[in-house]
Amino acid sequence: MKFLINKSVLGTENNFIISDDEFIVQNHNKDNIWTVDKNEESIKSITLISSLNLLKIPQIYTSAHQRQFEILGVKNPNWVLSLGKQNFKNYISKIKKYVSNEFSEINSNAYYSTTFIEGRQTLFKLSEPNICMETLARHKKAADVRNLKLLQSFADCKKTKYSQSSSVTGRLSVMSGPNILHLKREHRDILVSRYGNEGAIIQLDFKSLEPRILALLQKDNVPNDIYSDIVSFIGKNIDRDLVKKATLATIYGMSRYNLATMLNIKDTKEIIEKINEYFGISLFQKSLIIDLAKNKKIQNFYGRNIFVEQGNEHLLVNYFTQSTGVDVSLVGFNQIIDNIKKQDLSIEPIFVLHDALILDVHKNSIKQLKNIIKDGIIIPGFNNNKFPLELSLFYKRIKNDTTLT
């Protein structure tokens, strides 16, 4: 197997491409080759996938070496020069053995070379946001310490760098750059269009994504408005929004007692049982518990490994659904971004906000964007069912903003 060691790992000026019979110095990284890297900086990151599977990749240095350089104030030492030729040869031998053995076993799971990589491509296709510095300064002036730090992350107008390894399910977190995941709604107006008054910041969302995923495991198709369908299934005159709250709470693993307390209505027990029946939650939960006992892990719909801590068995359905939702979102967004580029539209994707894609859109491209998503999109593995999407303004510049009408 041929793979690349990124220069950031070794502190060298160049990358190294390694295989059984080759050792090549390479100035540039290559997206189509598996890479040993730092901080999830490559699309095909061996280090990231190892981390997701609780495996530690060999390092060229020991913790003692690292501490010594930290004491000296050296942030990125050239480990090859510092530790010598023999240590470098030993490291290459260890890393080759790791890649050919442990990593090959991981990579035998097709998920990590297909769905996962397709989703990662989305994160590498995002552009820098355009920030209104005047509005940012105004919000910073009134912010508390926590929000001041968050707002400051937008000051450099850099791309957001996401981590896919900081949660059990693969739910994204921000590693560096603008922390869009925690930006308060009232601060959203710091984002402005690169197209000036001719553009707008638009949010593209999957509709009721996680309930839809869970329902499609049981049913051939699911209507656009899944919550109204659940109301009909329950067969009672019950508020749709209340059913939505009850559905999400059930999927997220809330206990029946807490759910009944939250709903505070008559026939709570019957409603909860009907929601469980609609999604087949009880049987699915049992099958996941069996998988966990047998394999010490469960897998999401596509095969991503999910390692569950003892005592969290009640969250198995939530973990499965959330993790699958991450993959569906990223794969779907990748399709949409490619479609936008193919049509050469004046649209720049700037953020992923869980199951939403934030876009900077010129008004002349809004109609084409609506056409791209109007019938939903087909996600691999779900029998050609189309996942519905909807557009909304990320924030309204004026009270009666008609940008999307």
MOQUI-V84259 format. One record per pair of residues at least 6 apart in sequence whose C-alpha atoms are under 6 Angstrom apart, sorted by the first residue. I is the first residue (numbers start at 0). GAP is how many residues later the second one is. If there is no record, write none. Layout:
BEGIN
i:I gap:GAP
i:I gap:GAP
END
This chain:
BEGIN
i:0 gap:18
i:1 gap:16
i:1 gap:17
i:2 gap:14
i:2 gap:15
i:2 gap:30
i:2 gap:31
i:2 gap:32
i:3 gap:12
i:3 gap:13
i:3 gap:14
i:3 gap:31
i:4 gap:10
i:4 gap:11
i:4 gap:30
i:4 gap:31
i:5 gap:9
i:5 gap:30
i:5 gap:31
i:6 gap:7
i:6 gap:8
i:8 gap:28
i:9 gap:69
i:10 gap:65
i:10 gap:66
i:10 gap:67
i:10 gap:68
i:11 gap:66
i:13 gap:12
i:13 gap:13
i:14 gap:10
i:14 gap:11
i:14 gap:12
i:15 gap:8
i:15 gap:9
i:15 gap:10
i:16 gap:6
i:16 gap:7
i:33 gap:10
i:33 gap:11
i:34 gap:10
i:34 gap:11
i:35 gap:10
i:35 gap:11
i:39 gap:8
i:51 gap:113
i:59 gap:31
i:79 gap:8
i:110 gap:192
i:117 gap:213
i:118 gap:211
i:118 gap:212
i:121 gap:212
i:125 gap:223
i:125 gap:224
i:126 gap:223
i:127 gap:30
i:127 gap:31
i:127 gap:222
i:128 gap:28
i:128 gap:221
i:129 gap:61
i:129 gap:62
i:129 gap:64
i:130 gap:59
i:130 gap:60
i:130 gap:61
i:131 gap:58
i:134 gap:55
i:135 gap:54
i:139 gap:8
i:152 gap:24
i:152 gap:25
i:153 gap:24
i:157 gap:19
i:158 gap:18
i:159 gap:17
i:159 gap:18
i:160 gap:14
i:160 gap:15
i:161 gap:11
i:161 gap:12
i:161 gap:13
i:162 gap:9
i:162 gap:10
i:162 gap:11
i:162 gap:12
i:163 gap:6
i:163 gap:8
i:168 gap:150
i:168 gap:154
i:169 gap:153
i:180 gap:172
i:192 gap:6
i:192 gap:7
i:192 gap:167
i:197 gap:164
i:197 gap:165
i:198 gap:162
i:198 gap:163
i:198 gap:164
i:199 gap:160
i:199 gap:161
i:200 gap:158
i:200 gap:159
i:200 gap:193
i:201 gap:156
i:201 gap:157
i:201 gap:190
i:201 gap:191
i:201 gap:192
i:202 gap:154
i:202 gap:155
i:202 gap:188
i:202 gap:189
i:202 gap:190
i:202 gap:191
i:203 gap:152
i:203 gap:153
i:203 gap:186
i:203 gap:187
i:204 gap:151
i:204 gap:184
i:204 gap:185
i:205 gap:183
i:206 gap:181
i:206 gap:182
i:209 gap:111
i:209 gap:115
i:214 gap:64
i:226 gap:17
i:233 gap:40
i:250 gap:67
i:251 gap:66
i:252 gap:61
i:252 gap:62
i:259 gap:8
i:290 gap:7
i:291 gap:6
i:296 gap:9
i:296 gap:10
i:297 gap:8
i:298 gap:6
i:298 gap:7
i:299 gap:20
i:299 gap:24
i:300 gap:23
i:328 gap:26
i:344 gap:20
i:345 gap:16
i:345 gap:19
i:346 gap:13
i:346 gap:14
i:347 gap:11
i:347 gap:12
i:348 gap:10
i:349 gap:8
i:349 gap:9
i:350 gap:7
i:375 gap:10
i:375 gap:11
i:375 gap:12
i:375 gap:13
i:376 gap:9
i:376 gap:10
i:377 gap:6
i:377 gap:7
i:377 gap:8
END
